[in-house]
Amino acid sequence: MDLESLVSLAANNGSSDLHLEAGLPAALRVRGTLRTTGEPIPGNLLLEMARKVIGEEEWPRFLEQRSYDCSRNFQGVRCRLNILQTARGVGFAIRLLASFTASVEKLNLHPDLKKLVTASHGLILVSGATGSGKSSTMAALIEEINQTETRHIVTVESPIEYNFRPRRAFIRQREVGRDTPSFEQALIDSLREDPDVLMVGEMREPETMRLTLAASETGHLVMATVHSSTCAEALQRVVSAFPAEIQSSVAAQLADCILAVISQRLRFRPEQNIRVPECEILIPTHAVKNFIRTRDFFKITSSLETGAEHGMWTYQRYRTWLDTRKSWFIPGKSPEAAESDAAETASTPTRPQAFPIASKPSKTEPKLGSHSHVSGTKPTTRIEIEPSESEFGKILKRPGE
């Protein structure tokens, strides 16, 4: 038993995540449900796996911080790993990433999302809970720029999840901890690197948020993720991260630079046997910007309900659109068709064929990007853990380690 075979097992079962814990069987998350498989894994074996993945040079750092983030390829499957110390020893939380290049078509997103990245500057926030596909959506938007425009793109990620192959765009990817010491330093550096587009993998600290807002105000198109469940909550989370005495100025700054907010969650569709993003999309009209400036975030919900003509989507409207779709991209079943659809999309300005729309659109169906800010620019096994002395704990007690 090794890490490669466990990842291969998870991939063959269609898992999105793989969890390994000393003394417990491997746990797979399949379509949102966690289930265990195989025999319990010895703690010393997981310790050996961790040391091999981290490497001797970075091992002292892991011993100090008790956690380590990285991305690796195992038999052609790209994974994002978090290696951590637990009560039983060393554990792994592994996210299996899509084996294909993320795109709007392949993620089964609404095609009008592409219009958001035609803007030359502004801030696009992508929000959602952990594991809701935020990074994949941002990667799809970056790939759209890469396929259609000659721009300089700089990404700051922790860790790098999708490796982009430069096509029309010039792309630089930096990993926090390996290529730069922090998000803050990478953002400061980026302003001296002549970027057109910045992708910030995660906004957690106020300083990261401040620099991200500043970059979006100085002529750059910036994309960033926030952990929140709705668009209004995402905006409120950014403002409330700052001290109370400057929240008014931050709210005004956010209102001026915001281009769109995308909040998403994954829903399993049994008829296709896949999980697809279900989105709430906010476009900043004058009323919405005023609500942000005055910090009346609770009023944004009413604007979403009545903003279909401005390109806004509520979860309910978006779910209705998904229910009427006829064509889907299903990984492993229709790659040729998906590639031909993507090629056709790149060669024609019309709506992609992978997303058929009725010949007479409903008056209530919104079109993203119609606002002037954009249009003018381009069953589960229970797991119980009992603390026990671990191999990891023993090595910490050895002198000289």
C-alpha positions as CSV (number, residue, x, y, z in Angstrom):
1,M,0.0,0.0,0.0
2,D,1.4,3.4,-1.0
3,L,0.1,6.9,-1.6
4,E,0.0,6.4,-5.4
5,S,-2.3,3.3,-5.2
6,L,-4.6,5.1,-2.7
7,V,-4.9,8.1,-5.0
8,S,-5.5,5.8,-7.9
9,L,-8.2,4.0,-5.9
10,A,-9.9,7.3,-5.1
11,A,-9.8,8.4,-8.8
12,N,-11.3,5.1,-10.0
13,N,-14.2,5.6,-7.6
14,G,-14.9,9.1,-8.8
15,S,-13.8,10.7,-5.5
16,S,-13.3,14.4,-5.0
17,D,-11.4,13.9,-1.8
18,L,-9.3,11.3,0.0
19,H,-8.7,11.3,3.8
20,L,-6.0,9.2,5.4
21,E,-5.7,8.8,9.2
22,A,-3.5,6.6,11.3
23,G,-5.4,3.4,12.5
24,L,-8.4,4.1,10.3
25,P,-9.3,2.9,6.8
26,A,-9.1,5.4,3.9
27,A,-12.1,7.6,3.5
28,L,-13.4,8.7,0.1
29,R,-15.8,11.5,-0.6
30,V,-17.9,10.6,-3.5
31,R,-20.6,13.0,-4.7
32,G,-20.4,14.7,-1.3
33,T,-20.8,11.6,0.8
34,L,-17.9,10.2,2.9
35,R,-17.4,6.4,3.0
36,T,-14.5,4.2,4.1
37,T,-12.7,1.5,2.2
38,G,-10.0,-1.1,2.9
39,E,-8.1,-1.9,6.0
40,P,-6.9,0.5,8.7
41,I,-3.7,2.2,7.7
42,P,-0.8,1.9,10.2
43,G,0.6,5.2,11.5
44,N,4.2,4.4,10.7
45,L,3.2,3.9,7.1
46,L,1.5,7.3,6.9
47,L,4.5,8.9,8.6
48,E,6.8,7.4,5.9
49,M,4.5,8.6,3.2
50,A,4.5,12.1,4.6
51,R,8.3,12.3,4.8
52,K,8.6,11.1,1.3
53,V,6.1,13.7,0.0
54,I,7.5,16.6,2.0
55,G,11.2,15.8,1.5
56,E,14.0,16.0,4.0
57,E,14.6,19.7,3.3
58,E,11.1,20.8,4.3
59,W,10.6,18.2,7.0
60,P,11.8,20.4,9.9
61,R,9.3,23.0,8.8
62,F,6.5,20.4,9.0
63,L,7.7,19.4,12.5
64,E,7.5,23.0,13.6
65,Q,4.2,24.0,12.0
66,R,2.5,20.5,12.3
67,S,0.9,21.0,8.8
68,Y,2.1,21.3,5.2
69,D,0.4,22.3,2.0
70,C,1.5,21.2,-1.4
71,S,0.4,19.9,-4.8
72,R,1.6,16.7,-6.5
73,N,0.9,14.4,-9.4
74,F,0.3,10.8,-8.7
75,Q,0.0,8.5,-11.8
76,G,-1.4,11.4,-13.9
77,V,-3.8,12.6,-11.2
78,R,-3.0,16.1,-9.9
79,C,-3.8,16.5,-6.2
80,R,-3.8,19.3,-3.6
81,L,-2.5,17.9,-0.3
82,N,-2.7,19.1,3.3
83,I,-0.5,16.9,5.6
84,L,-1.3,17.4,9.2
85,Q,-0.6,16.2,12.7
86,T,-3.6,14.7,14.5
87,A,-4.2,13.0,17.8
88,R,-3.3,9.6,16.2
89,G,-0.3,10.7,14.2
90,V,0.1,12.0,10.7
91,G,-3.0,12.5,8.5
92,F,-3.6,13.4,4.9
93,A,-6.4,15.5,3.4
94,I,-6.1,15.1,-0.4
95,R,-8.2,17.0,-3.0
96,L,-8.2,15.3,-6.4
97,L,-8.2,17.9,-9.1
98,A,-9.8,17.6,-12.5
99,S,-7.6,15.9,-15.1
100,F,-8.8,18.2,-17.9
101,T,-8.1,21.8,-18.4
102,A,-10.8,23.7,-16.6
103,S,-13.1,25.7,-18.9
104,V,-16.6,27.2,-18.7
105,E,-17.9,24.5,-21.0
106,K,-16.3,21.6,-19.1
107,L,-17.5,22.8,-15.7
108,N,-21.0,23.2,-17.1
109,L,-21.2,26.8,-16.1
110,H,-23.3,29.4,-17.9
111,P,-21.5,30.7,-21.0
112,D,-22.2,34.3,-20.3
113,L,-19.7,34.1,-17.4
114,K,-17.1,34.6,-20.2
115,K,-18.2,38.2,-20.6
116,L,-17.0,39.1,-17.1
117,V,-13.3,38.7,-18.1
118,T,-13.5,41.0,-21.0
119,A,-13.3,44.0,-18.6
120,S,-9.9,45.6,-18.4
121,H,-10.0,46.4,-14.7
122,G,-12.1,45.7,-11.6
123,L,-12.5,42.9,-9.0
124,I,-14.3,39.6,-9.5
125,L,-15.0,37.8,-6.3
126,V,-15.7,34.0,-6.3
127,S,-17.2,32.8,-3.1
128,G,-18.5,29.6,-1.6
129,A,-17.9,27.0,1.1
130,T,-14.8,24.8,1.1
131,G,-15.0,22.3,-1.7
132,S,-17.6,24.2,-3.7
133,G,-15.3,24.5,-6.8
134,K,-14.2,28.1,-6.4
135,S,-10.7,27.4,-7.7
136,S,-12.0,25.5,-10.7
137,T,-14.3,28.4,-11.6
138,M,-11.4,30.9,-11.4
139,A,-9.2,28.6,-13.5
140,A,-12.0,28.4,-16.1
141,L,-12.1,32.2,-16.3
142,I,-8.3,32.4,-16.5
143,E,-8.4,29.8,-19.3
144,E,-11.0,31.9,-21.2
145,I,-8.6,34.9,-21.2
146,N,-5.7,32.6,-22.1
147,Q,-7.7,31.3,-25.2
148,T,-8.9,34.7,-26.4
149,E,-6.7,37.6,-25.4
150,T,-3.0,38.6,-25.3
151,R,-2.7,39.6,-21.6
152,H,-0.1,39.1,-18.9
153,I,-1.5,37.0,-16.2
154,V,0.0,36.5,-12.7
155,T,-1.5,34.0,-10.3
156,V,-0.7,33.8,-6.6
157,E,-1.8,30.4,-5.1
158,S,-1.3,28.2,-2.1
159,P,-0.7,25.7,-3.5
160,I,-0.9,25.8,-7.3
161,E,-3.8,23.6,-8.3
162,Y,-4.1,24.0,-12.1
163,N,-1.1,24.3,-14.3
164,F,-1.9,26.7,-17.2
165,R,-0.3,26.3,-20.6
166,P,0.2,29.7,-22.1
167,R,-1.6,30.1,-25.4
168,R,-2.4,33.7,-26.3
169,A,-1.8,35.0,-22.8
170,F,1.6,35.2,-21.0
171,I,1.1,33.4,-17.7
172,R,3.2,33.4,-14.6
173,Q,2.2,31.2,-11.6
174,R,3.6,31.7,-8.1
175,E,3.1,29.4,-5.1
176,V,3.1,30.8,-1.7
177,G,5.9,29.2,0.4
178,R,7.9,28.1,-2.6
179,D,8.1,31.0,-5.0
180,T,7.1,33.8,-2.6
181,P,6.9,34.0,1.2
182,S,3.3,35.3,1.4
183,F,0.3,36.5,-0.5
184,E,1.1,40.1,0.7
185,Q,4.6,40.0,-0.7
186,A,3.5,38.5,-4.0
187,L,0.9,41.2,-4.5
188,I,3.4,43.9,-3.7
189,D,5.8,42.4,-6.2
190,S,3.1,41.9,-8.8
191,L,2.5,45.6,-9.2
192,R,6.0,46.0,-10.4
193,E,5.6,43.1,-12.9
194,D,3.4,44.7,-15.5
195,P,0.4,42.4,-15.1
196,D,-2.9,42.8,-16.8
197,V,-4.7,40.1,-14.8
198,L,-4.1,39.1,-11.2
199,M,-5.5,35.9,-9.6
200,V,-5.4,35.7,-5.9
201,G,-6.0,32.2,-4.7
202,E,-7.2,33.1,-1.3
203,M,-8.1,36.3,0.7
204,R,-8.0,35.7,4.4
205,E,-5.9,38.5,6.0
206,P,-6.9,42.2,5.9
207,E,-3.6,43.1,4.3
208,T,-4.2,40.7,1.5
209,M,-7.6,42.2,1.0
210,R,-6.2,45.7,1.0
211,L,-3.6,45.0,-1.6
212,T,-6.1,43.1,-3.7
213,L,-8.5,46.1,-3.7
214,A,-5.7,48.5,-4.5
215,A,-4.6,46.4,-7.5
216,S,-8.2,46.3,-8.8
217,E,-8.3,50.1,-8.6
218,T,-5.0,50.7,-10.5
219,G,-6.0,49.3,-13.9
220,H,-5.8,45.5,-13.3
221,L,-8.4,42.8,-13.6
222,V,-8.3,41.0,-10.3
223,M,-9.9,37.7,-9.4
224,A,-10.0,36.4,-5.8
225,T,-11.9,33.9,-3.6
226,V,-13.7,34.4,-0.4
227,H,-15.3,31.8,1.9
228,S,-18.9,32.7,2.1
229,S,-22.3,31.2,1.1
230,T,-23.9,34.2,-0.7
231,C,-22.8,37.2,-2.7
232,A,-23.9,39.7,0.0
233,E,-22.0,37.7,2.7
234,A,-18.9,37.8,0.5
235,L,-18.9,41.6,0.3
236,Q,-19.7,41.9,4.0
237,R,-16.9,39.5,4.9
238,V,-14.4,41.7,3.0
239,V,-15.5,44.9,4.7
240,S,-15.8,43.4,8.2
241,A,-12.2,42.1,8.0
242,F,-10.9,45.6,8.6
243,P,-11.0,47.7,11.8
244,A,-14.3,49.5,12.4
245,E,-12.7,53.0,11.9
246,I,-11.8,52.3,8.3
247,Q,-14.7,50.1,7.2
248,S,-16.5,53.0,5.6
249,S,-13.6,53.9,3.3
250,V,-13.1,50.2,2.5
251,A,-16.7,49.8,1.6
252,A,-16.5,52.8,-0.7
253,Q,-13.3,51.4,-2.3
254,L,-15.0,48.0,-2.8
255,A,-18.1,49.6,-4.3
256,D,-15.9,51.5,-6.8
257,C,-13.9,48.5,-8.0
258,I,-16.3,45.5,-7.8
259,L,-17.1,44.0,-11.2
260,A,-19.1,40.9,-10.2
261,V,-19.6,38.5,-7.3
262,I,-20.1,34.8,-8.0
263,S,-21.3,32.6,-5.2
264,Q,-21.5,28.9,-5.9
265,R,-22.3,25.5,-4.4
266,L,-22.1,22.0,-5.9
267,R,-25.3,20.1,-6.6
268,F,-25.5,16.4,-7.5
269,R,-27.7,15.8,-10.6
270,P,-28.6,12.1,-10.6
271,E,-29.7,12.1,-14.3
272,Q,-26.1,13.0,-15.3
273,N,-24.4,11.4,-12.3
274,I,-22.2,14.4,-11.8
275,R,-22.0,17.4,-9.5
276,V,-22.4,20.8,-11.2
277,P,-22.0,24.4,-9.9
278,E,-25.1,26.2,-8.9
279,C,-24.5,29.9,-8.9
280,E,-25.7,33.2,-7.5
281,I,-24.3,36.1,-9.5
282,L,-24.3,39.7,-8.5
283,I,-23.7,42.6,-11.0
284,P,-23.0,46.0,-9.3
285,T,-25.8,48.3,-10.4
286,H,-25.9,51.9,-9.0
287,A,-28.3,50.6,-6.3
288,V,-26.0,47.7,-5.4
289,K,-23.0,50.0,-5.2
290,N,-24.9,52.4,-2.9
291,F,-25.8,49.5,-0.6
292,I,-22.1,48.5,-0.4
293,R,-21.1,52.1,0.4
294,T,-23.6,52.4,3.2
295,R,-22.9,48.8,4.3
296,D,-26.6,47.8,3.9
297,F,-25.6,44.4,2.7
298,F,-28.9,42.8,3.6
299,K,-30.6,44.9,1.0
300,I,-28.6,43.3,-1.8
301,T,-30.8,40.3,-1.7
302,S,-33.8,42.3,-3.0
303,S,-31.6,43.6,-5.9
304,L,-30.7,40.1,-6.8
305,E,-34.3,39.1,-6.9
306,T,-35.3,41.9,-9.3
307,G,-32.0,42.2,-11.2
308,A,-32.5,39.7,-14.0
309,E,-32.4,42.4,-16.7
310,H,-29.0,43.5,-15.4
311,G,-27.5,40.0,-15.6
312,M,-28.0,38.9,-12.1
313,W,-28.9,35.3,-11.1
314,T,-30.4,34.0,-7.9
315,Y,-29.8,30.4,-6.9
316,Q,-33.4,29.6,-7.9
317,R,-33.2,31.2,-11.3
318,Y,-29.9,29.5,-12.0
319,R,-31.3,26.1,-10.9
320,T,-34.2,26.6,-13.3
321,W,-31.7,27.3,-16.1
322,L,-29.9,24.1,-15.2
323,D,-33.1,22.1,-15.3
324,T,-33.8,23.2,-18.9
325,R,-30.3,22.3,-20.2
326,K,-30.1,19.6,-22.8
327,S,-26.4,19.2,-23.3
328,W,-23.8,18.5,-20.6
329,F,-20.1,17.8,-20.4
330,I,-19.5,14.6,-18.5
331,P,-15.8,13.8,-17.9
332,G,-14.7,10.5,-19.4
333,K,-17.8,10.1,-21.7
334,S,-17.7,12.9,-24.3
335,P,-14.3,14.4,-24.5
336,E,-14.3,14.6,-28.3
337,A,-17.7,16.4,-28.3
338,A,-16.6,18.8,-25.6
339,E,-13.4,19.6,-27.5
340,S,-15.3,20.3,-30.7
341,D,-17.7,22.5,-28.8
342,A,-14.9,24.4,-27.2
343,A,-13.2,24.9,-30.6
344,E,-16.5,26.1,-32.1
345,T,-16.9,28.5,-29.3
346,A,-13.5,30.0,-29.8
347,S,-14.1,30.5,-33.6
348,T,-17.5,32.1,-33.4
349,P,-18.9,35.0,-31.3
350,T,-22.3,33.3,-30.8
351,R,-23.4,31.3,-27.8
352,P,-21.6,28.0,-27.5
353,Q,-23.4,25.0,-28.8
354,A,-22.8,23.1,-25.6
355,F,-25.3,25.4,-23.9
356,P,-28.4,25.5,-26.2
357,I,-30.7,28.4,-25.6
358,A,-34.3,28.6,-26.8
359,S,-34.8,30.7,-29.9
360,K,-37.2,33.0,-28.1
361,P,-35.5,33.9,-24.8
362,S,-37.7,34.4,-21.8
363,K,-37.9,38.0,-20.6
364,T,-36.9,36.9,-17.2
365,E,-33.7,35.2,-18.3
366,P,-30.8,37.4,-17.4
367,K,-27.7,38.0,-19.5
368,L,-24.5,38.4,-17.7
369,G,-22.5,41.4,-18.5
370,S,-25.4,43.5,-19.7
371,H,-24.5,46.2,-17.1
372,S,-22.6,49.1,-18.5
373,H,-19.6,48.4,-16.2
374,V,-18.9,45.3,-18.3
375,S,-20.5,45.9,-21.6
376,G,-18.3,48.9,-22.3
377,T,-15.1,46.8,-21.9
378,K,-13.8,44.0,-23.4
379,P,-24.9,6.6,3.3
380,T,-22.0,7.1,5.5
381,T,-19.8,5.0,7.8
382,R,-19.4,6.6,11.2
383,I,-15.8,7.3,12.1
384,E,-14.7,7.5,15.7
385,I,-11.2,8.7,16.6
386,E,-9.6,7.8,20.0
387,P,-6.4,9.7,20.9
388,S,-3.4,7.4,21.2
389,E,0.3,7.7,21.3
390,S,1.5,8.0,17.7
391,E,4.7,7.4,15.9
392,F,4.7,11.1,15.1
393,G,4.6,12.0,18.8
394,K,7.5,9.6,19.5
395,I,9.8,11.2,17.0
396,L,9.1,14.6,18.4
397,K,10.5,13.4,21.7
398,R,13.8,12.2,20.2
399,P,16.6,14.6,20.9
400,G,18.2,16.2,17.9
401,E,15.1,16.0,15.7
